[in-house]
Amino acid sequence: MSYKPLGKCPFCKENVRAIIFEENFFRRDQCKCPDCHGVIYVCRTPGCDHYARGGEYYDDELCPDCTKRFLGGGIIGGITGSDTK
């Protein structure tokens, strides 16, 4: 059984070492949280080891922390004038 680096699960919010459920060569590996058994993927933000939610029809690209950072006051917030700095 293969594992991913330690990161935060988006479902149970625990720091876990995700279990690789389906290894992919061109796409992200499909993983499962060892605690809550949710389907998770490594966040696409460079340098982030947290996990994004996997869904039935759509898999998130970013973990909740990176999504909040980019949409809440980062890139989009700066454009719309809702910067929270």
C-alpha positions as CSV (number, residue, x, y, z in Angstrom):
1,M,0.0,0.0,0.0
2,S,1.4,3.4,-1.0
3,Y,0.9,6.7,1.0
4,K,1.0,10.4,0.2
5,P,2.7,13.1,2.4
6,L,1.1,14.3,5.6
7,G,-1.6,16.9,4.9
8,K,-5.1,18.1,6.0
9,C,-8.1,16.1,4.9
10,P,-10.9,18.4,3.6
11,F,-13.6,16.2,5.1
12,C,-12.5,15.4,8.6
13,K,-9.9,18.3,9.0
14,E,-7.4,15.9,10.4
15,N,-3.7,15.7,9.4
16,V,-3.4,12.4,7.6
17,R,-1.1,10.4,5.3
18,A,-3.5,9.6,2.4
19,I,-3.7,6.1,1.0
20,I,-3.3,5.8,-2.7
21,F,-6.5,4.1,-4.0
22,E,-6.0,4.5,-7.7
23,E,-2.5,5.4,-9.1
24,N,-2.6,7.5,-12.2
25,F,0.3,8.4,-14.5
26,F,-1.1,11.5,-16.2
27,R,-3.6,12.7,-13.7
28,R,-3.6,13.0,-9.9
29,D,-3.6,9.8,-7.9
30,Q,-7.0,9.1,-6.3
31,C,-6.6,8.7,-2.6
32,K,-8.6,7.9,0.5
33,C,-8.4,9.4,3.9
34,P,-7.5,6.7,6.4
35,D,-9.7,8.3,9.1
36,C,-13.0,9.2,7.4
37,H,-12.5,7.2,4.1
38,G,-13.3,10.3,2.0
39,V,-12.0,10.4,-1.6
40,I,-9.2,13.0,-1.7
41,Y,-6.6,14.4,-4.1
42,V,-3.4,16.3,-3.5
43,C,-4.0,20.1,-3.9
44,R,-2.7,21.6,-7.2
45,T,-1.1,24.6,-5.5
46,P,2.7,24.2,-5.7
47,G,4.2,23.6,-2.3
48,C,0.9,22.7,-0.6
49,D,0.6,19.2,0.8
50,H,-3.1,19.4,1.9
51,Y,-5.8,17.6,0.1
52,A,-8.8,18.6,-2.1
53,R,-12.2,16.9,-2.1
54,G,-13.1,14.2,-4.6
55,G,-16.7,14.1,-5.7
56,E,-19.0,11.9,-7.6
57,Y,-19.1,14.2,-10.7
58,Y,-16.3,16.8,-10.0
59,D,-13.0,16.8,-8.1
60,D,-11.8,20.0,-6.5
61,E,-8.5,21.3,-7.8
62,L,-7.5,23.1,-4.6
63,C,-7.7,22.3,-0.9
64,P,-10.2,24.5,1.1
65,D,-7.3,26.6,2.5
66,C,-5.9,27.5,-0.9
67,T,-9.4,28.1,-2.3
68,K,-10.1,30.5,0.6
69,R,-6.7,32.2,0.1
70,F,-7.2,32.7,-3.7
71,L,-10.9,33.5,-3.8
72,G,-11.3,35.2,-0.4
73,G,-8.7,37.9,-0.6
74,G,-6.0,36.9,-3.0
75,I,-6.2,37.0,-6.8
76,I,-10.0,37.4,-7.2
77,G,-10.5,39.6,-4.1
78,G,-7.8,42.0,-5.4
79,I,-9.6,42.3,-8.8
80,T,-13.0,42.9,-7.4
81,G,-11.9,45.3,-4.6
82,S,-12.9,43.0,-1.8
83,D,-9.3,42.5,-0.6
84,T,-9.3,41.5,3.1
85,K,-5.7,42.6,3.9
